[in-house]
Amino acid sequence: MGEKLSAAAALADANVAAGVLALRPDYRALLLVAEGLEPGPSDGVSEELLARAEAATAGLLAAGPVEELPHIAAWREAYRAFGAKPQRTRNSLEALTRRAAAGLPRINRLTDLYNAISVLHQVPIGGEDLDGYVGAPRLVQALGSEAFDTVADGVSVIEHPEVGEVVWCDAAGVTCRRWNWRQGRRTALREGTTRALFILDALAPVSDDDLAAAGAELAVSLRRLGPGVRVSERLIAGAWDSGPA
């Protein structure tokens, strides 16, 4: 196995292809790398965050259906722009928000906290094991030949994205399909994950300040997962100017 991707290289070399920004000039990605994590089961801290997220969702949905929430509606438009059907392939934020009414999943404290913060701030967040990466993350429009390691009907399979589909990938293949729909197994968080990459996706009407607030709460929560946790970040911005705060 080759040398592990450093946090500095993961952030510095990450990029978003021009074709993706042409689809959505308002797109921004906030990338956080956390090192020194101490894995563990769901605990009181993650439970408190999840309960807050569930309560916040109940308030949001009192005003209207999930698909009309502003950021979820924006992601539905983005999916249509590259040919995906949002009714069939829901972005991660919509999927979690829909689950919140019946209770968000309790998985482990690392996954719990980023799921909760995604719902609380209404921003899609992907969490991945940095040690599974082969080269830096890139957001591109797929050629269709890239490998995607996943499970179908309980069986491990290699799938391929559709031509033009927006995917996160590295040098070995696709790490997340349809922008923020489904993550692959190779870079999935594991019970023993100590180095994680988090990708926070934003479209208008989410402002840069909104995105920064989500990242800040995520960073604070991650630092509670061990005395030696180190968090670094980078914002990749498109052409959209959020204007003065």
MIDOSE-1310 file (N, C-alpha, C; in nm, 2 decimals, decimal comma, always signed):
residues 245
mgek	+0,09/-0,12/+0,00/+0,00/+0,00/+0,00/+0,09/+0,12/+0,00; +0,05/+0,23/-0,07/+0,13/+0,34/-0,09/+0,12/+0,43/+0,04; +0,20/+0,54/+0,03/+0,20/+0,64/+0,14/+0,06/+0,70/+0,16; +0,03/+0,72/+0,28/-0,10/+0,78/+0,31/-0,11/+0,92/+0,27
lsaa	-0,22/+0,97/+0,22/-0,25/+1,10/+0,18/-0,24/+1,19/+0,31; -0,16/+1,30/+0,30/-0,15/+1,39/+0,42/-0,27/+1,48/+0,42; -0,30/+1,54/+0,53/-0,41/+1,64/+0,54/-0,38/+1,76/+0,46; -0,25/+1,80/+0,46/-0,21/+1,92/+0,38/-0,23/+1,90/+0,23
aala	-0,19/+1,78/+0,18/-0,21/+1,75/+0,04/-0,36/+1,73/+0,00; -0,43/+1,67/+0,09/-0,58/+1,65/+0,06/-0,65/+1,78/+0,04; -0,61/+1,88/+0,12/-0,68/+2,01/+0,11/-0,62/+2,09/+0,00; -0,49/+2,10/-0,01/-0,43/+2,18/-0,11/-0,46/+2,14/-0,25
danv	-0,46/+2,00/-0,27/-0,48/+1,95/-0,41/-0,62/+1,92/-0,45; -0,71/+1,93/-0,35/-0,86/+1,91/-0,39/-0,90/+2,02/-0,49; -0,99/+1,98/-0,58/-1,04/+2,08/-0,68/-1,17/+2,04/-0,73; -1,24/+2,15/-0,78/-1,37/+2,13/-0,84/-1,36/+2,17/-0,99
aagv	-1,40/+2,08/-1,08/-1,38/+2,10/-1,22/-1,46/+2,22/-1,27; -1,41/+2,28/-1,38/-1,48/+2,40/-1,43/-1,62/+2,36/-1,49; -1,63/+2,24/-1,54/-1,76/+2,20/-1,59/-1,87/+2,19/-1,48; -1,83/+2,15/-1,36/-1,92/+2,15/-1,25/-1,97/+2,29/-1,21
lalr	-1,87/+2,38/-1,21/-1,90/+2,52/-1,17/-1,99/+2,59/-1,28; -1,97/+2,54/-1,40/-2,06/+2,59/-1,51/-2,20/+2,55/-1,48; -2,22/+2,43/-1,43/-2,36/+2,39/-1,40/-2,42/+2,47/-1,29; -2,34/+2,50/-1,18/-2,38/+2,57/-1,07/-2,27/+2,67/-1,02
pdyr	-2,27/+2,79/-1,08/-2,16/+2,89/-1,04/-2,17/+2,93/-0,89; -2,29/+2,90/-0,82/-2,30/+2,93/-0,68/-2,25/+2,83/-0,59; -2,19/+2,72/-0,64/-2,14/+2,61/-0,56/-2,02/+2,64/-0,48; -2,02/+2,60/-0,36/-1,90/+2,61/-0,27/-1,88/+2,48/-0,19
alll	-1,76/+2,44/-0,17/-1,73/+2,32/-0,09/-1,64/+2,36/+0,03; -1,67/+2,33/+0,15/-1,59/+2,35/+0,26/-1,54/+2,21/+0,30; -1,40/+2,20/+0,29/-1,34/+2,07/+0,33/-1,27/+2,08/+0,46; -1,30/+1,98/+0,55/-1,24/+1,97/+0,68/-1,17/+1,84/+0,69
vaeg	-1,04/+1,84/+0,74/-0,97/+1,72/+0,78/-0,95/+1,71/+0,93; -0,99/+1,60/+0,99/-0,97/+1,59/+1,13/-0,88/+1,47/+1,15; -0,78/+1,49/+1,23/-0,68/+1,39/+1,26/-0,67/+1,37/+1,42; -0,63/+1,25/+1,46/-0,62/+1,22/+1,60/-0,76/+1,19/+1,66
lepg	-0,85/+1,14/+1,58/-0,98/+1,11/+1,63/-0,98/+0,98/+1,72; -1,06/+0,97/+1,82/-1,07/+0,85/+1,90/-1,21/+0,79/+1,87; -1,22/+0,68/+1,80/-1,34/+0,62/+1,76/-1,42/+0,57/+1,89; -1,55/+0,57/+1,87/-1,63/+0,51/+1,98/-1,78/+0,50/+1,95
psdg	-1,85/+0,43/+2,02/-2,00/+0,42/+2,00/-2,07/+0,55/+2,03; -2,20/+0,56/+1,99/-2,28/+0,67/+2,02/-2,28/+0,70/+2,17; -2,27/+0,83/+2,20/-2,26/+0,86/+2,34/-2,35/+0,98/+2,38; -2,34/+1,04/+2,49/-2,42/+1,15/+2,54/-2,41/+1,27/+2,45
vsee	-2,29/+1,30/+2,40/-2,26/+1,41/+2,32/-2,33/+1,40/+2,19; -2,32/+1,28/+2,12/-2,38/+1,26/+1,99/-2,53/+1,26/+2,01; -2,58/+1,20/+2,12/-2,72/+1,19/+2,14/-2,78/+1,33/+2,15; -2,72/+1,42/+2,22/-2,77/+1,56/+2,24/-2,78/+1,63/+2,11
llar	-2,67/+1,61/+2,02/-2,68/+1,67/+1,89/-2,79/+1,62/+1,80; -2,81/+1,49/+1,81/-2,91/+1,42/+1,73/-3,05/+1,47/+1,77; -3,07/+1,48/+1,90/-3,20/+1,52/+1,96/-3,23/+1,67/+1,92; -3,12/+1,75/+1,92/-3,14/+1,89/+1,87/-3,18/+1,90/+1,72
aeaa	-3,12/+1,81/+1,64/-3,15/+1,81/+1,50/-3,29/+1,76/+1,47; -3,33/+1,66/+1,55/-3,47/+1,61/+1,53/-3,57/+1,72/+1,57; -3,54/+1,79/+1,68/-3,64/+1,90/+1,72/-3,64/+2,01/+1,62; -3,52/+2,05/+1,57/-3,51/+2,16/+1,47/-3,59/+2,12/+1,34
tagl	-3,58/+2,00/+1,30/-3,65/+1,95/+1,18/-3,80/+1,96/+1,20; -3,85/+1,92/+1,31/-3,99/+1,93/+1,34/-4,04/+2,07/+1,32; -3,96/+2,17/+1,36/-4,00/+2,31/+1,35/-4,00/+2,35/+1,20; -3,89/+2,31/+1,12/-3,89/+2,34/+0,98/-4,01/+2,28/+0,90
laag	-4,04/+2,16/+0,93/-4,14/+2,09/+0,86/-4,28/+2,14/+0,89; -4,30/+2,21/+1,00/-4,43/+2,27/+1,04/-4,47/+2,37/+0,94; -4,37/+2,43/+0,87/-4,41/+2,54/+0,77/-4,43/+2,49/+0,63; -4,39/+2,36/+0,60/-4,41/+2,31/+0,47/-4,33/+2,18/+0,44
pvee	-4,35/+2,12/+0,33/-4,29/+1,99/+0,30/-4,14/+1,99/+0,28; -4,07/+1,88/+0,30/-3,93/+1,87/+0,29/-3,88/+1,93/+0,16; -3,94/+1,89/+0,05/-3,88/+1,93/-0,08/-3,89/+2,08/-0,11; -3,96/+2,16/-0,02/-3,97/+2,30/-0,04/-3,87/+2,38/+0,06
lphi	-3,80/+2,31/+0,14/-3,70/+2,37/+0,22/-3,59/+2,43/+0,13; -3,55/+2,55/+0,15/-3,47/+2,62/+0,04/-3,35/+2,55/-0,01; -3,26/+2,50/+0,08/-3,14/+2,44/+0,03/-3,17/+2,30/-0,03; -3,27/+2,23/+0,02/-3,31/+2,10/-0,04/-3,36/+2,13/-0,18
aawr	-3,45/+2,23/-0,20/-3,50/+2,27/-0,33/-3,39/+2,30/-0,43; -3,29/+2,37/-0,38/-3,17/+2,41/-0,46/-3,10/+2,28/-0,51; -3,08/+2,19/-0,42/-3,01/+2,06/-0,46/-3,09/+1,98/-0,56; -3,22/+1,99/-0,55/-3,31/+1,92/-0,65/-3,29/+1,98/-0,78
eayr	-3,28/+2,11/-0,79/-3,25/+2,17/-0,92/-3,11/+2,13/-0,97; -3,01/+2,13/-0,89/-2,88/+2,09/-0,93/-2,87/+1,95/-0,98; -2,95/+1,86/-0,92/-2,95/+1,72/-0,97/-3,01/+1,71/-1,11; -3,12/+1,79/-1,13/-3,18/+1,79/-1,26/-3,09/+1,84/-1,37
afga	-3,00/+1,93/-1,33/-2,90/+1,99/-1,43/-2,81/+1,89/-1,49; -2,78/+1,78/-1,42/-2,69/+1,68/-1,48/-2,77/+1,55/-1,51; -2,90/+1,56/-1,51/-2,98/+1,45/-1,56/-3,03/+1,35/-1,45; -3,00/+1,38/-1,32/-3,05/+1,29/-1,22/-3,20/+1,33/-1,18
kpqr	-3,27/+1,23/-1,14/-3,41/+1,25/-1,09/-3,41/+1,26/-0,94; -3,43/+1,38/-0,88/-3,43/+1,39/-0,74/-3,53/+1,31/-0,66; -3,64/+1,27/-0,73/-3,74/+1,19/-0,66/-3,69/+1,05/-0,63; -3,60/+1,01/-0,72/-3,54/+0,87/-0,71/-3,41/+0,87/-0,63
trns	-3,33/+0,97/-0,65/-3,19/+0,98/-0,59/-3,19/+1,11/-0,51; -3,22/+1,10/-0,38/-3,22/+1,22/-0,30/-3,09/+1,25/-0,24; -3,05/+1,38/-0,25/-2,93/+1,42/-0,19/-2,93/+1,39/-0,04; -2,81/+1,38/+0,02/-2,79/+1,33/+0,16/-2,87/+1,42/+0,26
leal	-2,87/+1,55/+0,23/-2,95/+1,63/+0,33/-3,10/+1,60/+0,33; -3,15/+1,59/+0,21/-3,30/+1,55/+0,20/-3,33/+1,42/+0,26; -3,24/+1,32/+0,24/-3,26/+1,19/+0,29/-3,26/+1,19/+0,45; -3,17/+1,26/+0,50/-3,16/+1,27/+0,65/-3,27/+1,35/+0,71
trra	-3,31/+1,46/+0,64/-3,42/+1,55/+0,69/-3,55/+1,47/+0,69; -3,57/+1,39/+0,59/-3,69/+1,30/+0,59/-3,69/+1,20/+0,70; -3,57/+1,15/+0,73/-3,57/+1,05/+0,84/-3,58/+1,11/+0,98; -3,56/+1,24/+0,99/-3,55/+1,30/+1,13/-3,68/+1,29/+1,20
aagl	-3,79/+1,29/+1,13/-3,93/+1,29/+1,19/-3,95/+1,16/+1,27; -3,89/+1,05/+1,22/-3,91/+0,92/+1,28/-3,79/+0,89/+1,37; -3,68/+0,98/+1,36/-3,56/+0,95/+1,44/-3,44/+0,93/+1,35; -3,34/+1,01/+1,37/-3,22/+0,99/+1,30/-3,14/+0,86/+1,34
prin	-3,07/+0,80/+1,25/-2,99/+0,68/+1,29/-2,89/+0,71/+1,40; -2,87/+0,62/+1,49/-2,76/+0,62/+1,58/-2,66/+0,51/+1,54; -2,54/+0,56/+1,49/-2,44/+0,47/+1,43/-2,31/+0,46/+1,51; -2,24/+0,57/+1,53/-2,13/+0,58/+1,61/-2,11/+0,73/+1,63
rltd	-2,03/+0,77/+1,73/-2,03/+0,92/+1,76/-1,98/+1,00/+1,65; -1,88/+0,95/+1,57/-1,83/+1,03/+1,46/-1,94/+1,06/+1,35; -2,00/+0,95/+1,31/-2,11/+0,96/+1,21/-2,23/+1,04/+1,26; -2,26/+1,01/+1,39/-2,38/+1,08/+1,45/-2,36/+1,23/+1,45
lyna	-2,24/+1,27/+1,48/-2,23/+1,42/+1,50/-2,23/+1,49/+1,36; -2,17/+1,43/+1,26/-2,18/+1,51/+1,13/-2,32/+1,50/+1,07; -2,39/+1,38/+1,09/-2,53/+1,38/+1,04/-2,61/+1,48/+1,11; -2,60/+1,50/+1,24/-2,68/+1,59/+1,32/-2,65/+1,74/+1,27
isvl	-2,52/+1,77/+1,25/-2,49/+1,90/+1,21/-2,53/+1,93/+1,07; -2,54/+1,83/+0,98/-2,59/+1,84/+0,85/-2,74/+1,89/+0,86; -2,81/+1,82/+0,94/-2,96/+1,85/+0,95/-2,98/+1,99/+1,02; -2,90/+2,01/+1,13/-2,92/+2,14/+1,20/-2,89/+2,26/+1,12
hqvp	-2,79/+2,25/+1,03/-2,75/+2,36/+0,95/-2,80/+2,35/+0,81; -2,88/+2,25/+0,78/-2,94/+2,23/+0,64/-2,83/+2,24/+0,53; -2,72/+2,16/+0,55/-2,61/+2,16/+0,46/-2,57/+2,01/+0,44; -2,56/+1,96/+0,31/-2,52/+1,82/+0,29/-2,37/+1,81/+0,34
igge	-2,34/+1,70/+0,42/-2,21/+1,68/+0,47/-2,17/+1,53/+0,44; -2,06/+1,51/+0,38/-2,01/+1,37/+0,36/-1,89/+1,35/+0,45; -1,88/+1,23/+0,51/-1,77/+1,20/+0,60/-1,70/+1,08/+0,55; -1,57/+1,08/+0,54/-1,49/+0,97/+0,48/-1,36/+0,95/+0,55
dldg	-1,31/+0,82/+0,54/-1,19/+0,79/+0,60/-1,07/+0,83/+0,50; -0,99/+0,92/+0,55/-0,89/+0,98/+0,46/-0,79/+0,87/+0,43; -0,77/+0,77/+0,51/-0,67/+0,67/+0,48/-0,71/+0,58/+0,36; -0,84/+0,59/+0,32/-0,88/+0,51/+0,21/-0,86/+0,58/+0,07
yvga	-0,81/+0,71/+0,08/-0,80/+0,79/-0,04/-0,67/+0,75/-0,11; -0,67/+0,76/-0,25/-0,56/+0,75/-0,34/-0,55/+0,88/-0,41; -0,48/+0,97/-0,36/-0,47/+1,11/-0,42/-0,58/+1,19/-0,36; -0,58/+1,32/-0,40/-0,67/+1,42/-0,34/-0,81/+1,41/-0,40
prlv	-0,91/+1,46/-0,33/-1,05/+1,45/-0,38/-1,07/+1,55/-0,49; -1,15/+1,51/-0,59/-1,19/+1,60/-0,70/-1,34/+1,59/-0,73; -1,40/+1,70/-0,76/-1,54/+1,70/-0,80/-1,54/+1,72/-0,95; -1,59/+1,62/-1,03/-1,59/+1,62/-1,17/-1,72/+1,57/-1,23
qalg	-1,73/+1,59/-1,36/-1,84/+1,52/-1,44/-1,78/+1,39/-1,49; -1,84/+1,28/-1,46/-1,79/+1,15/-1,49/-1,78/+1,12/-1,64; -1,68/+1,04/-1,67/-1,66/+0,99/-1,81/-1,75/+0,86/-1,83; -1,78/+0,80/-1,72/-1,87/+0,68/-1,72/-1,79/+0,55/-1,70
seaf	-1,66/+0,56/-1,71/-1,57/+0,44/-1,69/-1,52/+0,42/-1,55; -1,54/+0,52/-1,47/-1,48/+0,52/-1,33/-1,54/+0,41/-1,25; -1,46/+0,35/-1,16/-1,51/+0,25/-1,07/-1,57/+0,31/-0,94; -1,69/+0,25/-0,90/-1,75/+0,28/-0,78/-1,78/+0,16/-0,70
dtva	-1,71/+0,14/-0,59/-1,72/+0,03/-0,50/-1,84/+0,04/-0,41; -1,94/-0,05/-0,43/-2,06/-0,04/-0,35/-2,12/-0,18/-0,32; -2,24/-0,18/-0,26/-2,31/-0,30/-0,23/-2,45/-0,29/-0,30; -2,49/-0,40/-0,37/-2,62/-0,41/-0,43/-2,68/-0,54/-0,39
dgvs	-2,80/-0,54/-0,32/-2,87/-0,66/-0,28/-2,78/-0,74/-0,19; -2,70/-0,68/-0,11/-2,61/-0,75/-0,01/-2,48/-0,80/-0,07; -2,46/-0,77/-0,20/-2,34/-0,83/-0,26/-2,25/-0,71/-0,31; -2,12/-0,73/-0,28/-2,02/-0,63/-0,33/-2,01/-0,62/-0,48
vieh	-2,02/-0,50/-0,53/-2,02/-0,48/-0,68/-1,94/-0,36/-0,71; -1,89/-0,35/-0,83/-1,83/-0,23/-0,89/-1,93/-0,17/-0,99; -1,98/-0,06/-0,96/-2,07/+0,01/-1,06/-1,99/+0,12/-1,13; -2,06/+0,18/-1,22/-2,00/+0,30/-1,30/-2,10/+0,41/-1,31
pevg	-2,06/+0,53/-1,29/-2,15/+0,64/-1,30/-2,19/+0,67/-1,44; -2,30/+0,74/-1,46/-2,34/+0,78/-1,59/-2,25/+0,89/-1,65; -2,24/+0,90/-1,78/-2,16/+1,00/-1,84/-2,22/+1,14/-1,80; -2,14/+1,23/-1,76/-2,18/+1,36/-1,72/-2,23/+1,37/-1,58
evvw	-2,24/+1,26/-1,51/-2,29/+1,27/-1,37/-2,18/+1,34/-1,28; -2,22/+1,42/-1,19/-2,13/+1,49/-1,10/-2,09/+1,39/-0,99; -1,96/+1,37/-0,98/-1,91/+1,27/-0,88/-1,79/+1,33/-0,81; -1,77/+1,29/-0,68/-1,64/+1,31/-0,61/-1,56/+1,19/-0,64
cdaa	-1,43/+1,21/-0,67/-1,35/+1,09/-0,69/-1,20/+1,12/-0,65; -1,12/+1,02/-0,66/-0,98/+1,03/-0,64/-0,91/+0,96/-0,75; -0,78/+0,93/-0,74/-0,71/+0,86/-0,85/-0,76/+0,72/-0,87; -0,82/+0,65/-0,77/-0,86/+0,51/-0,78/-1,01/+0,50/-0,83
gvtc	-1,09/+0,61/-0,83/-1,23/+0,59/-0,87/-1,32/+0,69/-0,80; -1,45/+0,66/-0,81/-1,55/+0,74/-0,75/-1,56/+0,72/-0,60; -1,56/+0,82/-0,52/-1,58/+0,81/-0,38/-1,73/+0,85/-0,34; -1,80/+0,93/-0,42/-1,94/+0,96/-0,39/-2,01/+0,99/-0,52
rrwn	-2,12/+0,93/-0,54/-2,19/+0,95/-0,67/-2,30/+1,06/-0,65; -2,33/+1,12/-0,77/-2,43/+1,22/-0,78/-2,41/+1,33/-0,68; -2,29/+1,38/-0,68/-2,25/+1,50/-0,59/-2,25/+1,46/-0,45; -2,37/+1,43/-0,39/-2,38/+1,40/-0,25/-2,49/+1,30/-0,22
wrqg	-2,50/+1,20/-0,30/-2,61/+1,10/-0,29/-2,56/+0,98/-0,22; -2,46/+0,91/-0,27/-2,42/+0,78/-0,21/-2,27/+0,77/-0,21; -2,21/+0,74/-0,09/-2,07/+0,73/-0,08/-2,03/+0,58/-0,10; -1,91/+0,56/-0,15/-1,85/+0,43/-0,18/-1,80/+0,36/-0,05
rrta	-1,77/+0,23/-0,06/-1,72/+0,16/+0,05/-1,57/+0,18/+0,08; -1,49/+0,21/-0,03/-1,35/+0,21/-0,01/-1,31/+0,33/+0,08; -1,37/+0,44/+0,08/-1,34/+0,55/+0,16/-1,44/+0,57/+0,28; -1,52/+0,48/+0,30/-1,63/+0,49/+0,41/-1,56/+0,50/+0,54
lreg	-1,63/+0,57/+0,63/-1,58/+0,58/+0,77/-1,59/+0,44/+0,83; -1,49/+0,40/+0,91/-1,49/+0,27/+0,98/-1,48/+0,29/+1,13; -1,50/+0,17/+1,20/-1,50/+0,18/+1,34/-1,36/+0,23/+1,39; -1,26/+0,20/+1,32/-1,12/+0,25/+1,37/-1,07/+0,37/+1,30
ttra	-1,16/+0,45/+1,23/-1,11/+0,57/+1,17/-1,06/+0,67/+1,27; -0,93/+0,72/+1,23/-0,87/+0,82/+1,32/-0,84/+0,95/+1,24; -0,85/+0,94/+1,10/-0,83/+1,05/+1,01/-0,95/+1,06/+0,92; -1,02/+1,17/+0,93/-1,15/+1,18/+0,84/-1,15/+1,30/+0,76
lfil	-1,21/+1,29/+0,64/-1,23/+1,41/+0,56/-1,38/+1,43/+0,56; -1,42/+1,56/+0,57/-1,56/+1,60/+0,57/-1,58/+1,70/+0,46; -1,68/+1,68/+0,38/-1,71/+1,77/+0,27/-1,85/+1,83/+0,29; -1,85/+1,97/+0,30/-1,98/+2,04/+0,32/-2,01/+2,11/+0,19
dala	-2,13/+2,08/+0,14/-2,17/+2,13/+0,01/-2,27/+2,25/+0,02; -2,25/+2,35/-0,05/-2,34/+2,47/-0,04/-2,38/+2,52/-0,18; -2,51/+2,55/-0,19/-2,56/+2,63/-0,31/-2,64/+2,75/-0,25; -2,66/+2,85/-0,33/-2,75/+2,96/-0,29/-2,89/+2,89/-0,26
pvsd	-2,96/+2,93/-0,16/-2,94/+3,05/-0,08/-2,85/+3,04/+0,04; -2,78/+2,93/+0,06/-2,68/+2,92/+0,18/-2,57/+3,02/+0,15; -2,54/+3,11/+0,25/-2,44/+3,21/+0,23/-2,30/+3,15/+0,28; -2,20/+3,22/+0,25/-2,07/+3,18/+0,30/-2,07/+3,18/+0,45
ddla	-2,13/+3,27/+0,52/-2,14/+3,28/+0,66/-2,22/+3,15/+0,72; -2,32/+3,12/+0,65/-2,40/+3,00/+0,69/-2,31/+2,87/+0,68; -2,23/+2,86/+0,57/-2,14/+2,75/+0,55/-2,03/+2,75/+0,66; -1,98/+2,86/+0,69/-1,87/+2,87/+0,79/-1,93/+2,83/+0,92
aaga	-2,05/+2,87/+0,95/-2,11/+2,83/+1,08/-2,12/+2,68/+1,10; -2,17/+2,62/+0,99/-2,18/+2,47/+0,99/-2,04/+2,41/+1,01; -1,94/+2,46/+0,94/-1,80/+2,41/+0,96/-1,75/+2,43/+1,10; -1,78/+2,55/+1,15/-1,73/+2,58/+1,29/-1,79/+2,48/+1,39
elav	-1,92/+2,46/+1,38/-1,98/+2,36/+1,48/-1,93/+2,22/+1,46; -1,90/+2,18/+1,34/-1,85/+2,05/+1,31/-1,71/+2,04/+1,37; -1,62/+2,15/+1,35/-1,49/+2,14/+1,41/-1,49/+2,14/+1,56; -1,57/+2,22/+1,62/-1,58/+2,21/+1,77/-1,62/+2,07/+1,82
slrr	-1,72/+2,01/+1,75/-1,77/+1,88/+1,79/-1,66/+1,78/+1,77; -1,59/+1,79/+1,66/-1,48/+1,69/+1,63/-1,37/+1,70/+1,74; -1,34/+1,82/+1,78/-1,23/+1,84/+1,88/-1,27/+1,78/+2,02; -1,40/+1,75/+2,04/-1,44/+1,68/+2,16/-1,43/+1,53/+2,15
lgpg	-1,38/+1,48/+2,04/-1,36/+1,34/+2,02/-1,22/+1,29/+2,06; -1,15/+1,37/+2,13/-1,02/+1,33/+2,18/-0,93/+1,45/+2,20; -0,84/+1,44/+2,30/-0,75/+1,55/+2,34/-0,65/+1,59/+2,23; -0,62/+1,50/+2,14/-0,52/+1,53/+2,03/-0,58/+1,55/+1,90
vrvs	-0,71/+1,58/+1,89/-0,77/+1,60/+1,76/-0,73/+1,74/+1,70; -0,69/+1,73/+1,57/-0,64/+1,85/+1,50/-0,73/+1,86/+1,38; -0,78/+1,98/+1,35/-0,88/+2,01/+1,24/-0,82/+2,12/+1,15; -0,81/+2,09/+1,02/-0,77/+2,19/+0,92/-0,88/+2,20/+0,82
erli	-0,88/+2,31/+0,75/-0,99/+2,32/+0,65/-0,95/+2,41/+0,53; -1,04/+2,40/+0,43/-1,02/+2,48/+0,31/-1,15/+2,51/+0,24; -1,18/+2,63/+0,20/-1,30/+2,66/+0,13/-1,27/+2,67/-0,02; -1,34/+2,59/-0,10/-1,33/+2,60/-0,25/-1,45/+2,67/-0,30
agaw	-1,44/+2,79/-0,35/-1,55/+2,88/-0,39/-1,57/+2,88/-0,54; -1,69/+2,89/-0,58/-1,72/+2,91/-0,72/-1,73/+3,06/-0,76; -1,81/+3,09/-0,86/-1,81/+3,23/-0,91/-1,91/+3,31/-0,84; -2,00/+3,25/-0,75/-2,10/+3,33/-0,69/-2,05/+3,41/-0,57
dsgp	-2,09/+3,53/-0,56/-2,05/+3,62/-0,45/-2,17/+3,64/-0,36; -2,15/+3,59/-0,24/-2,26/+3,59/-0,14/-2,29/+3,73/-0,09; -2,20/+3,83/-0,13/-2,23/+3,97/-0,09/-2,19/+4,00/+0,06; -2,20/+4,12/+0,10/-2,16/+4,15/+0,24/-2,25/+4,08/+0,34
a	-2,18/+4,05/+0,46/-2,25/+3,98/+0,57/-2,36/+4,07/+0,63
